[in-house]
Structures are given as structure tokens and as C-alpha cells.
């Protein structure tokens, strides 16, 4: 997910995006634990997207 796309979203949309990403991360962790995850790079991508969304939420709340 690109940062420019995230910046265009409102706080409510970012919160929903964060919630969806956290659910996806949980699902990936469960797949990893049960050895069903074949593409482990998804974990890194989701983790970075979560960090991006949290950073933008903090930036918007500081304004």
C-alpha cells in the first residue's frame, strides 16, 4: 500500500484499514504457526503497512 493512498484517507478510513491489517496479521501468524504459510514475505509487508497507518494516524491527530 502506498503512503500517498493512505494520506488521502480520513481518520475513520485509516482506523478501519488498521483494523483490517491487524486481522490479516493475526491470520498470517496462525498460518505460520500451523505451517500453512508459504509466502512468508506477506508478514513483513503487513507489518510495514500497519506501521504506516499508525504513523499517519499519529500525524493527523497531532495537527
N, CA, C and O atoms as a GROMACS GRO file, in nm:
protein
  252
    1UNK      N    1   0.084  -0.117   0.000
    1UNK     CA    2   0.000   0.000   0.000
    1UNK      C    3   0.089   0.124   0.000
    1UNK      O    4   0.186   0.133   0.076
    2UNK      N    5   0.057   0.218  -0.085
    2UNK     CA    6   0.138   0.339  -0.099
    2UNK      C    7   0.098   0.441   0.008
    2UNK      O    8  -0.018   0.449   0.049
    3UNK      N    9   0.195   0.519   0.051
    3UNK     CA   10   0.170   0.621   0.151
    3UNK      C   11   0.078   0.729   0.097
    3UNK      O   12  -0.005   0.783   0.171
    4UNK      N   13   0.091   0.762  -0.031
    4UNK     CA   14   0.005   0.864  -0.091
    4UNK      C   15  -0.142   0.823  -0.086
    4UNK      O   16  -0.229   0.907  -0.062
    5UNK      N   17  -0.170   0.697  -0.107
    5UNK     CA   18  -0.307   0.647  -0.099
    5UNK      C   19  -0.361   0.661   0.043
    5UNK      O   20  -0.477   0.696   0.064
    6UNK      N   21  -0.276   0.632   0.140
    6UNK     CA   22  -0.319   0.639   0.280
    6UNK      C   23  -0.341   0.784   0.324
    6UNK      O   24  -0.434   0.811   0.401
    7UNK      N   25  -0.257   0.875   0.278
    7UNK     CA   26  -0.272   1.015   0.317
    7UNK      C   27  -0.405   1.074   0.270
    7UNK      O   28  -0.457   1.166   0.333
    8UNK      N   29  -0.459   1.021   0.163
    8UNK     CA   30  -0.585   1.072   0.109
    8UNK      C   31  -0.706   1.026   0.191
    8UNK      O   32  -0.815   1.080   0.175
    9UNK      N   33  -0.688   0.928   0.277
    9UNK     CA   34  -0.799   0.874   0.355
    9UNK      C   35  -0.823   0.955   0.482
    9UNK      O   36  -0.733   1.022   0.533
   10UNK      N   37  -0.945   0.946   0.532
   10UNK     CA   38  -0.980   1.015   0.657
   10UNK      C   39  -0.937   0.929   0.776
   10UNK      O   40  -0.893   0.815   0.760
   11UNK      N   41  -0.952   0.985   0.896
   11UNK     CA   42  -0.914   0.911   1.016
   11UNK      C   43  -0.998   0.785   1.034
   11UNK      O   44  -0.946   0.681   1.075
   12UNK      N   45  -1.127   0.794   1.003
   12UNK     CA   46  -1.214   0.676   1.016
   12UNK      C   47  -1.172   0.566   0.919
   12UNK      O   48  -1.170   0.448   0.955
   13UNK      N   49  -1.140   0.606   0.797
   13UNK     CA   50  -1.096   0.508   0.698
   13UNK      C   51  -0.963   0.446   0.738
   13UNK      O   52  -0.941   0.327   0.717
   14UNK      N   53  -0.873   0.528   0.796
   14UNK     CA   54  -0.744   0.475   0.840
   14UNK      C   55  -0.763   0.378   0.957
   14UNK      O   56  -0.694   0.276   0.965
   15UNK      N   57  -0.854   0.410   1.046
   15UNK     CA   58  -0.881   0.320   1.159
   15UNK      C   59  -0.935   0.186   1.111
   15UNK      O   60  -0.896   0.081   1.161
   16UNK      N   61  -1.024   0.191   1.012
   16UNK     CA   62  -1.078   0.067   0.956
   16UNK      C   63  -0.968  -0.011   0.885
   16UNK      O   64  -0.961  -0.134   0.896
   17UNK      N   65  -0.881   0.059   0.814
   17UNK     CA   66  -0.769  -0.005   0.745
   17UNK      C   67  -0.676  -0.072   0.847
   17UNK      O   68  -0.629  -0.184   0.824
   18UNK      N   69  -0.650  -0.004   0.958
   18UNK     CA   70  -0.565  -0.060   1.063
   18UNK      C   71  -0.629  -0.186   1.120
   18UNK      O   72  -0.561  -0.287   1.140
   19UNK      N   73  -0.758  -0.181   1.144
   19UNK     CA   74  -0.829  -0.297   1.198
   19UNK      C   75  -0.819  -0.416   1.102
   19UNK      O   76  -0.795  -0.529   1.144
   20UNK      N   77  -0.838  -0.389   0.973
   20UNK     CA   78  -0.828  -0.495   0.872
   20UNK      C   79  -0.687  -0.553   0.865
   20UNK      O   80  -0.670  -0.674   0.851
   21UNK      N   81  -0.587  -0.466   0.874
   21UNK     CA   82  -0.448  -0.513   0.868
   21UNK      C   83  -0.413  -0.597   0.991
   21UNK      O   84  -0.341  -0.696   0.980
   22UNK      N   85  -0.464  -0.558   1.108
   22UNK     CA   86  -0.437  -0.636   1.228
   22UNK      C   87  -0.503  -0.773   1.220
   22UNK      O   88  -0.446  -0.872   1.266
   23UNK      N   89  -0.622  -0.779   1.160
   23UNK     CA   90  -0.687  -0.910   1.139
   23UNK      C   91  -0.604  -0.995   1.043
   23UNK      O   92  -0.586  -1.115   1.065
   24UNK      N   93  -0.555  -0.932   0.936
   24UNK     CA   94  -0.474  -1.004   0.839
   24UNK      C   95  -0.346  -1.056   0.904
   24UNK      O   96  -0.302  -1.167   0.876
   25UNK      N   97  -0.286  -0.974   0.989
   25UNK     CA   98  -0.164  -1.015   1.058
   25UNK      C   99  -0.191  -1.135   1.149
   25UNK      O  100  -0.111  -1.228   1.155
   26UNK      N  101  -0.303  -1.132   1.218
   26UNK     CA  102  -0.338  -1.244   1.305
   26UNK      C  103  -0.355  -1.373   1.223
   26UNK      O  104  -0.307  -1.479   1.261
   27UNK      N  105  -0.424  -1.360   1.109
   27UNK     CA  106  -0.443  -1.477   1.022
   27UNK      C  107  -0.310  -1.532   0.972
   27UNK      O  108  -0.291  -1.653   0.967
   28UNK      N  109  -0.220  -1.442   0.936
   28UNK     CA  110  -0.089  -1.487   0.888
   28UNK      C  111  -0.009  -1.554   1.000
   28UNK      O  112   0.062  -1.652   0.976
   29UNK      N  113  -0.020  -1.501   1.122
   29UNK     CA  114   0.050  -1.564   1.235
   29UNK      C  115  -0.003  -1.704   1.261
   29UNK      O  116   0.074  -1.795   1.292
   30UNK      N  117  -0.134  -1.721   1.248
   30UNK     CA  118  -0.192  -1.854   1.269
   30UNK      C  119  -0.148  -1.950   1.158
   30UNK      O  120  -0.119  -2.066   1.185
   31UNK      N  121  -0.142  -1.900   1.035
   31UNK     CA  122  -0.094  -1.984   0.924
   31UNK      C  123   0.051  -2.023   0.945
   31UNK      O  124   0.091  -2.136   0.917
   32UNK      N  125   0.131  -1.930   0.995
   32UNK     CA  126   0.272  -1.958   1.020
   32UNK      C  127   0.287  -2.064   1.130
   32UNK      O  128   0.370  -2.154   1.120
   33UNK      N  129   0.205  -2.052   1.234
   33UNK     CA  130   0.213  -2.145   1.346
   33UNK      C  131   0.172  -2.286   1.305
   33UNK      O  132   0.225  -2.385   1.357
   34UNK      N  133   0.078  -2.296   1.212
   34UNK     CA  134   0.032  -2.428   1.169
   34UNK      C  135   0.104  -2.474   1.043
   34UNK      O  136   0.068  -2.575   0.983
   35UNK      N  137   0.207  -2.401   1.005
   35UNK     CA  138   0.292  -2.433   0.891
   35UNK      C  139   0.214  -2.440   0.760
   35UNK      O  140   0.242  -2.524   0.674
   36UNK      N  141   0.116  -2.350   0.744
   36UNK     CA  142   0.040  -2.342   0.620
   36UNK      C  143   0.082  -2.221   0.538
   36UNK      O  144   0.040  -2.208   0.423
   37UNK      N  145   0.164  -2.133   0.594
   37UNK     CA  146   0.204  -2.011   0.524
   37UNK      C  147   0.321  -2.043   0.431
   37UNK      O  148   0.427  -2.088   0.476
   38UNK      N  149   0.300  -2.020   0.303
   38UNK     CA  150   0.406  -2.049   0.206
   38UNK      C  151   0.485  -1.924   0.170
   38UNK      O  152   0.605  -1.932   0.145
   39UNK      N  153   0.421  -1.809   0.168
   39UNK     CA  154   0.487  -1.685   0.131
   39UNK      C  155   0.509  -1.601   0.257
   39UNK      O  156   0.422  -1.523   0.295
   40UNK      N  157   0.623  -1.618   0.320
   40UNK     CA  158   0.649  -1.550   0.448
   40UNK      C  159   0.674  -1.401   0.432
   40UNK      O  160   0.674  -1.328   0.531
   41UNK      N  161   0.695  -1.355   0.310
   41UNK     CA  162   0.717  -1.212   0.290
   41UNK      C  163   0.589  -1.132   0.315
   41UNK      O  164   0.595  -1.011   0.333
   42UNK      N  165   0.474  -1.198   0.316
   42UNK     CA  166   0.349  -1.131   0.347
   42UNK      C  167   0.351  -1.074   0.488
   42UNK      O  168   0.295  -0.968   0.513
   43UNK      N  169   0.415  -1.144   0.581
   43UNK     CA  170   0.424  -1.098   0.720
   43UNK      C  171   0.492  -0.962   0.725
   43UNK      O  172   0.444  -0.870   0.792
   44UNK      N  173   0.604  -0.950   0.656
   44UNK     CA  174   0.680  -0.826   0.656
   44UNK      C  175   0.600  -0.712   0.594
   44UNK      O  176   0.600  -0.600   0.645
   45UNK      N  177   0.530  -0.741   0.484
   45UNK     CA  178   0.452  -0.639   0.414
   45UNK      C  179   0.338  -0.587   0.502
   45UNK      O  180   0.314  -0.467   0.509
   46UNK      N  181   0.268  -0.678   0.568
   46UNK     CA  182   0.157  -0.639   0.654
   46UNK      C  183   0.207  -0.560   0.775
   46UNK      O  184   0.146  -0.461   0.815
   47UNK      N  185   0.318  -0.603   0.831
   47UNK     CA  186   0.374  -0.534   0.947
   47UNK      C  187   0.413  -0.390   0.911
   47UNK      O  188   0.390  -0.298   0.989
   48UNK      N  189   0.471  -0.372   0.794
   48UNK     CA  190   0.509  -0.237   0.749
   48UNK      C  191   0.387  -0.151   0.719
   48UNK      O  192   0.386  -0.031   0.748
   49UNK      N  193   0.283  -0.212   0.661
   49UNK     CA  194   0.160  -0.138   0.635
   49UNK      C  195   0.095  -0.091   0.765
   49UNK      O  196   0.043   0.020   0.773
   50UNK      N  197   0.098  -0.177   0.866
   50UNK     CA  198   0.045  -0.139   0.997
   50UNK      C  199   0.122  -0.020   1.052
   50UNK      O  200   0.061   0.074   1.105
   51UNK      N  201   0.252  -0.023   1.041
   51UNK     CA  202   0.334   0.088   1.089
   51UNK      C  203   0.303   0.216   1.013
   51UNK      O  204   0.298   0.324   1.072
   52UNK      N  205   0.284   0.205   0.882
   52UNK     CA  206   0.249   0.324   0.802
   52UNK      C  207   0.118   0.385   0.847
   52UNK      O  208   0.108   0.507   0.864
   53UNK      N  209   0.017   0.301   0.867
   53UNK     CA  210  -0.114   0.351   0.906
   53UNK      C  211  -0.107   0.414   1.044
   53UNK      O  212  -0.164   0.522   1.066
   54UNK      N  213  -0.039   0.350   1.138
   54UNK     CA  214  -0.028   0.406   1.273
   54UNK      C  215   0.046   0.539   1.272
   54UNK      O  216   0.010   0.630   1.345
   55UNK      N  217   0.149   0.549   1.190
   55UNK     CA  218   0.224   0.674   1.179
   55UNK      C  219   0.136   0.786   1.127
   55UNK      O  220   0.137   0.897   1.180
   56UNK      N  221   0.058   0.757   1.023
   56UNK     CA  222  -0.030   0.859   0.966
   56UNK      C  223  -0.140   0.899   1.064
   56UNK      O  224  -0.178   1.016   1.070
   57UNK      N  225  -0.192   0.804   1.141
   57UNK     CA  226  -0.292   0.838   1.241
   57UNK      C  227  -0.235   0.931   1.347
   57UNK      O  228  -0.301   1.024   1.391
   58UNK      N  229  -0.111   0.904   1.388
   58UNK     CA  230  -0.046   0.993   1.487
   58UNK      C  231  -0.021   1.130   1.429
   58UNK      O  232  -0.041   1.231   1.497
   59UNK      N  233   0.022   1.137   1.303
   59UNK     CA  234   0.046   1.265   1.239
   59UNK      C  235  -0.081   1.347   1.230
   59UNK      O  236  -0.081   1.468   1.256
   60UNK      N  237  -0.190   1.281   1.192
   60UNK     CA  238  -0.317   1.353   1.177
   60UNK      C  239  -0.372   1.397   1.312
   60UNK      O  240  -0.436   1.502   1.320
   61UNK      N  241  -0.350   1.320   1.416
   61UNK     CA  242  -0.401   1.359   1.548
   61UNK      C  243  -0.318   1.472   1.610
   61UNK      O  244  -0.367   1.545   1.695
   62UNK      N  245  -0.192   1.486   1.567
   62UNK     CA  246  -0.106   1.589   1.621
   62UNK      C  247  -0.137   1.726   1.561
   62UNK      O  248  -0.101   1.829   1.618
   63UNK      N  249  -0.205   1.727   1.446
   63UNK     CA  250  -0.235   1.854   1.380
   63UNK      C  251  -0.348   1.927   1.446
   63UNK      O  252  -0.386   2.036   1.402
   0.00000   0.00000   0.00000
